[in-house]
Amino acid sequence: MSAAEFLCIFIVLFTIFILGRAEVYIVTVEGEPIISYRGGDNGFEATAVESDEKIDTTSELVTSYARHLEKKHDMLLGLLFERDTYKKLYSYKHLINGFAVHITPDQAEILQRAPGVKSVERDWKVRRLTTHTPEFLGLPTGVWPTGGGFDRAGEDIVIGFVDSGIYPHHPSFGSHHTDPYGPVPKYRGKCEVDPDTKRSFCNGKIIGAQHFAEAAIAARAFNPAVDFASPLDGDGHGSHTAAIAAGNNGIPVRMHGHEFGRASGMAPRARIAVYKALYRLFGGFVADVVAAIDQTMSGGWSAVHDGVDILSLSVGPNSPPATTKTTFLNPFDVTLLAAVKAGVFVAQAAGNGGPFPKTLVSYSPWITTVAAAIDDRRYKNHLNLGNGKILAGIGLSRKHTLAKFPVVLEHPAATHGNRTFTLVAANDVLLDSSVMKYSASDCQRPEVLNKNLVEGNILLCGYSFNFVTGTASIKKVSETAKSLGAAGFVLAVENVSPGTKFDPVPVGIPGILITDVTKSMDLVDYYNTSTTRDWTGRVKSFKGTGTIGDGLMPILHKSAPQVALFSARGPNIKDFSFQDADILKPDILAPGSLIWAAWSPNGTDEANFLGEGFALISGTSMAAPHIAGIAALVKQKHPHWSPAAIKSALMTTTTKLDRASRPLQAQQYSETEAMKLVTATPFDYGSGHVNPRAALDPGLIFDAGYEDYLGFLCTTPGIDIHEIRNYTNQPCNYSMGHPYNFNTPSITVAHLVKTQVVTRTVTNVAEEETYSMSARMQPAIAIEVNPPAMTLKPGASRKFTVTLTVRSVTGTYSFGEICMKGSRGHKVNIPVIAQGNWR
């Protein structure tokens, strides 16, 4: 081997060693991004916009300054490191000034000390926060008619989705059976081409489709064979969220020969812009998500600068990013602050860590944080045993009297209501006892069960931990039972862990899931006493019988809405020592449980819906696009409103009562870890459950702009003003005295001492109206609002004050409300939360 060859091999191996230790870092540097640059850098003219104003991203001013910033990023890295020892993944130029780079920890330390570098943060992971609801929310009769009907609801409003992509061939996103979609001149996004079919992902309904995976590739998490190096949804989550917000109206939801209704998005004529940054197995990385919101890639523009009006984020961090001192200042939240400054309304899922306190993954006041509610639809079923007992459960299947399955051909009487079927347990119908190593009781492997013993009978299976981890599925139980000619199946839960969520799953044959452990024990006891065995334990005869009821028709409950058990709870935190913040989160409650919407046939996010066109799933991921779609309807009616104004309209018009006019309840754990209902608080639901019709005409709004958000940051105790400047490029010249004076439609004082006076400003967006002001609060805190009444002309603004006084220290929060009742019928309500302290 020559010396030159040896040197080449050494360089290659050294590079592999260096890159093997490398990680992705997000770096911010000195200098203004496009959105806030006011001139003065090497003669480049200003590109800054005022709050809520759109940028003309095609102008020479913007494109030349963008090239200048990227050149400076490249120059900095080139001066510090050898070319083959790093890889720049993205340049961020529009909303923040910085870049994502793949380097070693040692190189990150060098970069941190370099002149002009403001912050260097190691990238962190994010995850997914995973129909009937238009009717439940009153959209078809109360909201869509005001915008010209469903065929015009959301017209020309662009909703951007940072998610797992989209399945463009789904009828929820089709453009064939609707009025033609015209161009949207304000939108300048890019459409990628499917690498396999060479067809565009866009069709008029979908007007933008890009994917972002550089950080995932650098972290060696990306597998193009399963993750798809395109906007194609390989998970299902992205298609589901896009359909909830903006899917076409009246799409039949058909599975296993049954139509479960017709699906519609909240704003069915809104356009969809897809920014894929989440993937099947690992979720995603903040560097890719920030790029999706901010970044130019291969001639495409970021979500914000493409011209989206609404941004829907069903994504959040796996855990709070420990590298930053405060929840509000990190590359993700600051990028969203700049998006809001550019006039984009942002809805984000609250997180699925409930029902425990301080589990939110969405913190900042410029984001609308959405909690998940259970709506009024429940799918219930029952199993009738031969001993007369009726066991309740859940399931989406036909009852035996309507069933059409293979056994019917041999047993014609199966279609008669008086027919019962023999019960056989999976463990008792094994072909060979040695196959017990396969955990046959969960009925995932038909080849280990004796078809002669199963055929025509009801197969009893056990709900094991495999169902919780996703390695077993109800869909597979159904397929096993069907392939063996079973008359149906029963899946019995014999023990349950806290947090286990049981959702109905559509199946092709009669089936039921018994979720109550005591009912499952009733079934086991009946089966054991009615089954005769020989001295070895082998079954001699199966004599237990039963029938499965009809679980296809939903039952509508007046107890809805309720806060879902999984929905993340407040109080909000301001830092990662989990100190309470003076800002309420979540902001609002929306449907998020058992939501029917589009699914990708490639989708793997839910094992029970593999290969299906629709899925019935739950999560705050489903709640956030409800708010995004409703915000699009508000934006359509009020195109010049700021993101804060839209948020205010949604929050001040909510309801805190269920359909039976009782206070909202929240699902919670009892002392025995069983689920119970408790009276909900603003830490569960924020301002209340969304009321779309009222949000279109709120009467008053609590408006806020970029300087107000800076004022909130600058007055929050514990935040370093230098850190604020590093992230926002703005000095702390904006003070509001205390963070609780930030003009949001809620009041939160986490540490109330003696008496504090809180100020708010309202703006009239209706005709002249006189409002009477009232306030109520739990006894530990005294509350007074002034003035007691005020008259506002159209467009006028007025301040009012709320005085809070500690009466007693309880160690817990007290909850109350400010009510503003207008002479023309408007009702404006904001929650008040305070915790009294002696000092």
SULBELKA-V371543 format. One record per residue. RES is the residue in one letter. SS is DSSP state (H for helix, E for strand, L for the rest). PSI is psi in radians with two decimals (999 if undefined). Layout:
{{RES & SS & PSI} {RES & SS & PSI}}
This chain:
{{M & L & 2.27} {S & L & 2.85} {A & H & -0.64} {A & H & -0.72} {E & H & -0.73} {F & H & -0.73} {L & H & -0.71} {C & H & -0.78} {I & H & -0.72} {F & H & -0.76} {I & H & -0.74} {V & H & -0.83} {L & H & -0.67} {F & H & -0.71} {T & H & -0.75} {I & H & -0.70} {F & H & -0.78} {I & H & -0.87} {L & H & -0.48} {G & H & -0.47} {R & L & -0.13} {A & L & 2.72} {E & E & 2.92} {V & E & 2.32} {Y & E & 2.53} {I & E & 2.15} {V & E & 2.33} {T & E & 2.52} {V & E & 2.90} {E & L & 2.65} {G & L & 2.56} {E & L & 2.47} {P & L & 3.02} {I & H & -0.72} {I & H & -0.41} {S & H & 0.17} {Y & L & 2.14} {R & L & 0.35} {G & L & 2.95} {G & L & -0.09} {D & E & 1.81} {N & L & 0.57} {G & L & 0.03} {F & E & 2.36} {E & L & 2.78} {A & L & 2.52} {T & L & -0.01} {A & L & 2.65} {V & L & 2.75} {E & L & 2.92} {S & L & 2.33} {D & L & 0.12} {E & L & 2.51} {K & L & 2.60} {I & L & 2.44} {D & L & 1.64} {T & L & -0.19} {T & L & -0.11} {S & L & 2.66} {E & H & -0.58} {L & H & -0.83} {V & H & -0.85} {T & H & -0.63} {S & H & -0.68} {Y & H & -0.61} {A & H & -0.77} {R & H & -0.67} {H & H & -0.80} {L & H & -0.76} {E & H & -0.66} {K & H & -0.69} {K & H & -0.67} {H & H & -0.83} {D & H & -0.68} {M & H & -0.75} {L & H & -0.84} {L & H & -0.68} {G & H & -0.59} {L & H & -0.53} {L & H & -0.57} {F & L & 2.69} {E & L & 2.60} {R & H & -0.75} {D & H & 0.14} {T & H & 0.04} {Y & L & 2.86} {K & E & 2.05} {K & E & 2.26} {L & E & -0.78} {Y & E & 2.64} {S & E & 2.20} {Y & E & 2.13} {K & L & -0.43} {H & L & -0.89} {L & L & -0.57} {I & L & 2.77} {N & L & 1.90} {G & E & -2.83} {F & E & 2.86} {A & E & 2.35} {V & E & 2.54} {H & E & 1.85} {I & E & 2.96} {T & L & 2.83} {P & H & -0.63} {D & H & -0.73} {Q & H & -0.62} {A & H & -0.65} {E & H & -0.70} {I & H & -0.77} {L & H & -0.68} {Q & H & -0.59} {R & H & -0.08} {A & L & 2.49} {P & L & 2.41} {G & L & -0.11} {V & E & 2.21} {K & E & -0.67} {S & E & 2.58} {V & E & 1.99} {E & E & 2.29} {R & E & 2.39} {D & L & 2.66} {W & L & 2.84} {K & E & 2.69} {V & E & 2.89} {R & E & 2.87} {R & E & 2.53} {L & L & 1.26} {T & L & 999} {T & L & -2.20} {H & L & -0.36} {T & H & -0.53} {P & H & -0.73} {E & H & -0.75} {F & H & -0.61} {L & L & -0.06} {G & L & 0.39} {L & H & -0.80} {P & H & -0.60} {T & H & -0.44} {G & H & -0.37} {V & L & -0.94} {W & H & -0.67} {P & H & -0.54} {T & H & -0.33} {G & H & 0.26} {G & L & 0.26} {G & L & 3.01} {F & L & -0.50} {D & L & 0.05} {R & L & 0.02} {A & L & 1.96} {G & L & 0.19} {E & L & 2.21} {D & L & 0.17} {I & L & 2.33} {V & E & 2.13} {I & E & 2.18} {G & E & 2.42} {F & E & 2.01} {V & E & 1.81} {D & E & -2.60} {S & L & 0.30} {G & L & -2.80} {I & E & 2.63} {Y & L & 1.72} {P & L & -0.26} {H & L & 0.00} {H & L & 2.47} {P & H & -0.40} {S & H & -0.35} {F & H & 0.21} {G & L & 2.79} {S & L & 0.18} {H & L & -0.65} {H & L & 0.44} {T & L & 2.95} {D & L & 2.51} {P & L & 2.48} {Y & L & 2.21} {G & L & 3.08} {P & L & 2.70} {V & L & 1.63} {P & L & -0.54} {K & L & -0.31} {Y & L & 2.23} {R & L & 0.54} {G & L & 3.03} {K & L & 2.55} {C & E & 2.03} {E & L & 2.80} {V & E & 2.39} {D & L & 2.11} {P & L & -0.36} {D & L & -0.85} {T & L & -0.24} {K & L & 0.31} {R & L & 2.59} {S & E & 2.58} {F & L & -0.14} {C & L & 2.66} {N & L & 0.24} {G & L & -0.87} {K & L & -0.90} {I & E & 2.06} {I & E & -0.01} {G & E & 2.44} {A & E & 1.97} {Q & E & 2.78} {H & E & 2.65} {F & L & 2.04} {A & L & 0.21} {E & H & -0.73} {A & H & -0.68} {A & H & -0.68} {I & H & -0.78} {A & H & -0.59} {A & L & 0.03} {R & L & 0.55} {A & L & -0.29} {F & L & 2.26} {N & L & 1.83} {P & H & -0.37} {A & H & -0.55} {V & H & -0.41} {D & H & -0.32} {F & L & 2.00} {A & L & 1.05} {S & L & 3.07} {P & L & -0.02} {L & E & 2.34} {D & L & 1.93} {G & L & 0.16} {D & L & -0.74} {G & L & -0.53} {H & H & -0.80} {G & H & -0.71} {S & H & -0.69} {H & H & -0.85} {T & H & -0.68} {A & H & -0.68} {A & H & -0.61} {I & H & -0.78} {A & H & -0.75} {A & H & 0.30} {G & L & 2.69} {N & L & 2.71} {N & L & 2.54} {G & L & 0.55} {I & E & 2.09} {P & E & 2.28} {V & E & 1.72} {R & E & 2.30} {M & E & 2.37} {H & L & 0.67} {G & L & 0.11} {H & E & 2.47} {E & E & 2.08} {F & E & 0.09} {G & E & -2.94} {R & E & 2.26} {A & E & 2.61} {S & L & 2.55} {G & L & 2.90} {M & L & -0.66} {A & L & 1.42} {P & L & -0.27} {R & L & 0.04} {A & L & 2.67} {R & E & 2.74} {I & E & 2.23} {A & E & 2.14} {V & E & 2.28} {Y & E & 1.60} {K & E & 2.09} {A & L & 0.12} {L & L & 2.58} {Y & E & 2.90} {R & L & -1.04} {L & L & -0.55} {F & L & -0.03} {G & E & -1.96} {G & E & -3.10} {F & E & 2.52} {V & H & -0.65} {A & H & -0.68} {D & H & -0.68} {V & H & -0.77} {V & H & -0.69} {A & H & -0.68} {A & H & -0.61} {I & H & -0.60} {D & H & -0.49} {Q & L & 2.54} {T & L & 2.23} {M & E & 2.18} {S & L & 0.72} {G & L & -0.15} {G & E & 2.85} {W & L & 2.84} {S & L & 2.93} {A & H & -0.84} {V & H & -0.78} {H & H & -0.12} {D & H & -0.47} {G & L & 0.48} {V & L & 2.62} {D & L & -0.62} {I & E & 2.46} {L & E & 2.15} {S & E & 2.13} {L & E & 1.79} {S & L & 0.94} {V & E & 2.57} {G & E & 2.91} {P & E & 2.61} {N & L & -0.58} {S & L & 2.84} {P & L & 2.38} {P & L & 1.93} {A & L & -0.23} {T & L & -0.21} {T & L & 2.60} {K & L & -0.47} {T & E & 2.62} {T & L & -0.47} {F & L & -0.30} {L & L & 1.67} {N & L & 2.86} {P & H & -0.61} {F & H & -0.97} {D & H & -0.63} {V & H & -0.62} {T & H & -0.69} {L & H & -0.58} {L & H & -0.77} {A & H & -0.60} {A & H & -0.77} {V & H & -0.69} {K & H & -0.58} {A & L & 0.07} {G & L & 0.24} {V & L & 2.23} {F & E & 2.29} {V & E & 2.12} {A & E & 2.26} {Q & E & 2.47} {A & E & 2.44} {A & L & -0.49} {G & L & 2.82} {N & L & 0.56} {G & L & 0.12} {G & L & 2.96} {P & L & 0.41} {F & L & 2.59} {P & L & 2.72} {K & L & 0.75} {T & L & 0.13} {L & L & 2.61} {V & L & 0.26} {S & L & 2.07} {Y & L & -0.58} {S & L & 2.57} {P & L & -0.34} {W & L & -0.13} {I & L & 2.47} {T & E & 1.90} {T & E & 2.20} {V & E & 2.14} {A & E & 2.87} {A & E & 2.35} {A & E & 2.69} {I & E & 2.24} {D & L & -2.89} {D & L & 0.08} {R & E & 2.22} {R & E & 2.47} {Y & L & 1.98} {K & L & 2.73} {N & E & 3.07} {H & E & 2.68} {L & E & 2.11} {N & E & 2.07} {L & E & 2.78} {G & L & -0.31} {N & L & 0.13} {G & L & -0.19} {K & L & 2.52} {I & E & 2.07} {L & E & 2.16} {A & E & 2.60} {G & E & -2.89} {I & E & 2.70} {G & L & 2.56} {L & E & 1.43} {S & L & 2.79} {R & L & 2.66} {K & L & 2.92} {H & H & -0.54} {T & H & -0.28} {L & H & 0.02} {A & L & 2.54} {K & L & 1.72} {F & L & 2.94} {P & H & -0.64} {V & H & -0.39} {V & H & -0.58} {L & H & -0.54} {E & L & -0.36} {H & L & 1.38} {P & H & -0.49} {A & H & -0.13} {A & H & -0.38} {T & H & -0.03} {H & L & 2.48} {G & L & -0.39} {N & L & 0.07} {R & L & 2.29} {T & L & 2.82} {F & E & 2.58} {T & E & 2.46} {L & E & 2.27} {V & E & 2.25} {A & E & 2.48} {A & H & -0.70} {N & H & -0.29} {D & H & 0.00} {V & L & 0.53} {L & E & 2.52} {L & L & -0.57} {D & L & 2.25} {S & H & -0.32} {S & H & -0.28} {V & H & 0.11} {M & H & -0.42} {K & H & -0.27} {Y & H & 0.16} {S & L & 1.05} {A & H & -0.38} {S & H & -0.37} {D & H & 0.06} {C & L & 0.75} {Q & L & -0.23} {R & L & 1.66} {P & H & -0.46} {E & H & -0.25} {V & H & 0.00} {L & E & 2.60} {N & L & 1.89} {K & H & -0.60} {N & H & -0.54} {L & H & -0.42} {V & H & -0.61} {E & L & 2.25} {G & L & -0.01} {N & L & 2.98} {I & E & 2.15} {L & E & 2.18} {L & E & 2.20} {C & E & 2.81} {G & E & 2.37} {Y & L & 1.74} {S & L & 3.09} {F & H & -0.36} {N & H & -0.52} {F & H & -0.56} {V & H & -0.71} {T & H & -0.26} {G & L & 0.02} {T & L & -0.19} {A & L & 2.67} {S & L & 2.67} {I & H & -0.61} {K & H & -0.74} {K & H & -0.62} {V & H & -0.81} {S & H & -0.76} {E & H & -0.67} {T & H & -0.87} {A & H & -0.74} {K & H & -0.73} {S & H & -0.42} {L & L & 0.04} {G & L & 0.39} {A & L & 2.65} {A & L & -0.31} {G & E & -3.05} {F & E & 2.70} {V & E & 2.28} {L & E & 1.99} {A & E & 2.26} {V & L & 2.00} {E & L & -0.31} {N & L & 2.69} {V & L & 2.46} {S & L & 2.62} {P & L & 2.41} {G & L & -0.15} {T & L & 2.19} {K & L & 2.15} {F & L & 2.00} {D & L & 2.56} {P & L & 2.53} {V & L & 2.18} {P & E & 2.30} {V & L & 2.81} {G & L & -0.17} {I & L & 2.88} {P & L & 2.29} {G & E & 2.69} {I & E & 2.51} {L & E & 2.05} {I & E & 1.86} {T & L & -0.39} {D & L & 2.07} {V & H & -0.67} {T & H & -0.64} {K & H & -0.65} {S & H & -0.67} {M & H & -0.61} {D & H & -0.74} {L & H & -0.81} {V & H & -0.77} {D & H & -0.78} {Y & H & -0.77} {Y & H & -0.78} {N & H & -0.68} {T & H & -0.42} {S & H & -0.08} {T & E & 2.16} {T & E & 2.46} {R & E & 2.75} {D & L & -3.08} {W & L & -0.33} {T & L & -0.14} {G & L & -0.07} {R & L & 2.43} {V & E & 2.29} {K & E & -0.69} {S & E & 2.47} {F & E & 2.07} {K & L & -0.09} {G & L & 2.44} {T & E & 2.86} {G & E & 2.93} {T & E & 2.61} {I & E & 2.33} {G & L & -2.96} {D & L & 2.03} {G & L & 0.27} {L & L & -0.55} {M & L & 2.20} {P & L & 2.64} {I & E & 2.25} {L & E & 2.17} {H & L & 2.42} {K & L & -0.15} {S & L & -0.07} {A & L & 2.70} {P & L & 2.76} {Q & E & 2.67} {V & E & 2.19} {A & L & 2.58} {L & L & -0.72} {F & L & -0.28} {S & L & 2.25} {A & L & 2.59} {R & L & 2.72} {G & L & -2.98} {P & L & 2.80} {N & L & 2.69} {I & E & 2.59} {K & L & -0.24} {D & E & 3.13} {F & L & 0.27} {S & L & 0.09} {F & L & 0.63} {Q & L & 2.46} {D & E & 2.48} {A & L & 2.73} {D & L & 0.79} {I & L & 2.35} {L & L & 2.34} {K & L & 2.52} {P & L & 2.98} {D & L & -0.62} {I & E & 2.78} {L & E & 2.39} {A & E & 2.80} {P & E & 2.32} {G & L & 0.19} {S & L & 2.29} {L & L & 1.06} {I & E & 2.10} {W & E & 2.28} {A & E & 3.06} {A & E & 2.67} {W & L & 2.70} {S & L & 2.29} {P & L & -0.40} {N & L & -0.10} {G & L & 2.33} {T & L & 0.04} {D & L & -0.52} {E & L & 1.97} {A & H & -0.49} {N & H & -0.16} {F & H & 0.42} {L & L & 2.23} {G & L & 0.03} {E & L & 2.84} {G & L & -0.25} {F & E & 2.75} {A & E & 2.60} {L & E & 1.71} {I & E & 2.97} {S & L & 2.74} {G & L & 2.79} {T & H & -0.31} {S & H & -0.57} {M & H & -0.48} {A & H & -0.72} {A & H & -0.80} {P & H & -0.41} {H & H & -0.83} {I & H & -0.66} {A & H & -0.77} {G & H & -0.72} {I & H & -0.65} {A & H & -0.61} {A & H & -0.65} {L & H & -0.70} {V & H & -0.75} {K & H & -0.65} {Q & H & -0.72} {K & H & -0.56} {H & L & 1.29} {P & L & -0.34} {H & L & 0.08} {W & L & 2.54} {S & L & 2.85} {P & H & -0.65} {A & H & -0.64} {A & H & -0.74} {I & H & -0.78} {K & H & -0.76} {S & H & -0.78} {A & H & -0.68} {L & H & -0.72} {M & H & -0.69} {T & H & -0.15} {T & L & 0.22} {T & L & 2.97} {T & E & 2.52} {K & L & 0.35} {L & E & 2.64} {D & L & -3.03} {R & L & -0.32} {A & L & 0.24} {S & L & 0.51} {R & L & 2.71} {P & E & 2.50} {L & L & 2.51} {Q & E & 2.76} {A & E & 2.43} {Q & E & 2.42} {Q & E & 2.86} {Y & E & 2.46} {S & L & 3.11} {E & L & -0.48} {T & L & 0.16} {E & L & 0.21} {A & L & 2.77} {M & E & 2.38} {K & E & 2.97} {L & E & 2.34} {V & E & 2.79} {T & E & 2.22} {A & L & 2.74} {T & L & 2.98} {P & H & -0.38} {F & H & -0.29} {D & H & -0.77} {Y & H & 0.02} {G & L & -2.12} {S & L & -0.26} {G & L & -3.03} {H & E & 2.35} {V & L & 2.47} {N & L & 1.58} {P & H & -0.72} {R & H & -0.78} {A & H & -0.55} {A & H & -0.43} {L & L & -0.36} {D & L & 1.28} {P & L & -0.28} {G & L & -1.14} {L & E & 2.65} {I & E & 2.67} {F & L & 1.75} {D & L & 2.73} {A & L & 2.64} {G & L & -3.01} {Y & H & -0.74} {E & H & -0.54} {D & H & -0.69} {Y & H & -0.70} {L & H & -0.70} {G & H & -0.69} {F & H & -0.82} {L & H & -0.76} {C & H & -0.36} {T & H & -0.01} {T & L & 2.06} {P & L & 2.43} {G & L & -0.19} {I & L & 2.21} {D & L & 2.18} {I & H & -0.46} {H & H & -0.59} {E & H & -0.67} {I & H & -0.77} {R & H & -0.68} {N & H & -0.70} {Y & H & -0.55} {T & H & -0.19} {N & L & 0.43} {Q & L & 2.42} {P & L & 2.86} {C & L & 1.24} {N & L & 0.08} {Y & L & 1.84} {S & L & 2.43} {M & L & 0.34} {G & L & -1.04} {H & L & 2.61} {P & H & -0.46} {Y & H & -0.07} {N & H & -0.02} {F & L & 2.35} {N & L & 1.23} {T & L & 2.70} {P & L & 0.86} {S & E & 2.78} {I & E & 2.17} {T & E & 2.12} {V & E & 1.80} {A & E & -0.43} {H & E & 1.42} {L & E & 2.12} {V & E & 2.25} {K & L & -1.98} {T & E & 2.34} {Q & E & 2.46} {V & E & 2.16} {V & E & 2.41} {T & E & 2.57} {R & E & 2.70} {T & E & 2.27} {V & E & 2.63} {T & E & 2.33} {N & E & 2.14} {V & L & 0.36} {A & L & -2.83} {E & L & 2.96} {E & L & 2.36} {E & E & 2.54} {T & E & 2.25} {Y & E & 2.27} {S & E & 2.41} {M & E & 2.32} {S & E & 2.81} {A & E & 2.58} {R & E & 2.68} {M & E & 2.64} {Q & L & 2.68} {P & L & -0.44} {A & L & -0.34} {I & E & 2.25} {A & E & 2.51} {I & E & 2.46} {E & E & 2.40} {V & E & 2.39} {N & E & 2.47} {P & L & 2.89} {P & L & -0.31} {A & E & 2.70} {M & E & 2.53} {T & E & 2.29} {L & E & 2.30} {K & L & 2.86} {P & L & 2.25} {G & L & -0.10} {A & L & 2.69} {S & E & 2.55} {R & E & 2.51} {K & E & 2.63} {F & E & 2.81} {T & E & 2.64} {V & E & 2.09} {T & E & 2.16} {L & E & 2.29} {T & E & 2.34} {V & E & 2.15} {R & L & -0.71} {S & L & 2.63} {V & L & 2.03} {T & L & -0.23} {G & L & 0.09} {T & L & 2.92} {Y & L & 2.60} {S & E & 2.54} {F & E & 2.51} {G & E & -2.85} {E & E & 2.48} {I & E & 2.24} {C & E & 2.20} {M & E & 1.96} {K & E & 2.08} {G & E & 2.65} {S & L & -0.32} {R & L & 0.14} {G & L & -0.12} {H & L & 2.49} {K & E & 2.14} {V & E & 2.08} {N & E & 2.43} {I & E & 2.42} {P & E & 2.62} {V & E & 2.25} {I & E & 2.28} {A & E & 2.59} {Q & E & 2.05} {G & E & 2.48} {N & E & 2.63} {W & L & -0.48} {R & L & 999}}
